Amino acid sequence: MGKVISISKWDLESNTWQSITNGRVNKKALSIGIFKTILNNSSEDINYIIFADSMSLENHTTYGSYISNSSCGVSNIIRYFKNKDENFEILLFLVDNDAPLVEESKFMAALVDGYTSMSTTKTVNVIGTSKCGTMAFDMMKYLKNPLSKNKTYVYSISSPYLGTPMASPLYFAYNVREAIEAKLGKNLFSDKVIKSVIAIYNQMLSNSHMDLDIGIADGIPDNLKDKYDPNFLRNIFSETNLVSLANVKHYENICTVINDETLRNGIKNGDLNTLGLCILNDCIFGGNSDGMVSLKSQKKIEDYYDDEHSSSKLITSSHGVFYIPIYANEVLDIVYSNLNKEKELQRSLKRL
């Protein structure tokens, strides 16, 4: 189990953060889940893993003060690092339901700066999925601690740099209608199915910045535009953001895409979440996505890569990459490989 600390709640009326005091837990607030430190050796050095899975606390727990290891695949991360040589601490970054993503990026940067300032911190590894992948990219410009430059590794996974119709109510409704009518025709039954699917979608959508900020601009209804920041994605590849890649030790973009193997594994394991994403991949994205974000949107960053960042890593998985051990391990192999490169470099320097 992880201990949850609620830090701050965004107030939509004043457009400011409201501090949470007295140890109270607010399941809609920006919160941190802290899990037991994984000690694999006697050193005091710790590698911090800040896992941001794009969900809020209320998506993961009914308890409030504690969160299960199985939530959002944290158990797969813990299991992976238990078998390594170094010490690790896993932190789960839980987004606020209402805060603009740019404000959450600032909080993420402050968290990274805080951990890199500690003498026992060996590395800080930010793993952001979906909207938190774009936040992880955006947050680098807010890093202020000089130590962050040499200790911080950032990974953006399944990131919707061009937005996604899944966070765009008007686009979603249009795509669902087209897909269902193509299968069932235009009739009263298909209308009922369409209304049912859209009703489920509306229950899942936060109807606030948490989701809408990664929506496509003309897919946001007028009644929700006061809870939508079009500048977040519009400026994601600004010169300021691109230059800020130099603020960290390493940055890497990882894409996820569904293929026939993903579907077969979903059927074999009875994984309804993966099967649902496979259906969305076909119906909404024309078969070229991870079920939530198109591959084109994930790879848009490559238009701005320099010689050091020539291409993105590609994993054949649905959007929930950390829920399935085999896919989680693929991502974590990349993370650990980069830590090992640094370890080998330090050994070489010592020999010199």
Buried (B, 14 or more C-beta within 10 A) or exposed (E): BBEBBBBBBBEEEEEEBEEBEEEEBBBBBBBBBBBEEBEEEEEEEBBBBBBBBBBBBBBBBEEBBEBBBEBBBBBBBBBBBEEBEBBBBBBBBBBBBBBBBBBBBBBBBBBBBEBBEEEEBBBBBBBBBBBBBBBBBBBBBBBEBEBBEEBBBBBBBBBBBBBBBBBBBBBBBEBBBEBBBEEBEEEEEBBEBBEEBBEEBEEEBBBBBBBBBBBBEEBBBEEBEEBBBBEBBEBBBEEEBBEBBEBBBBBBBBBBBBEEEBBEBBEEEEBEBBBBBBEBBBBBBEEEBBBBBBBEBBBBBBEBBEEEBEEBBBBBBBBBBBBBBEBBBBBBEBBBEBBEEBBEEEEEEEEE
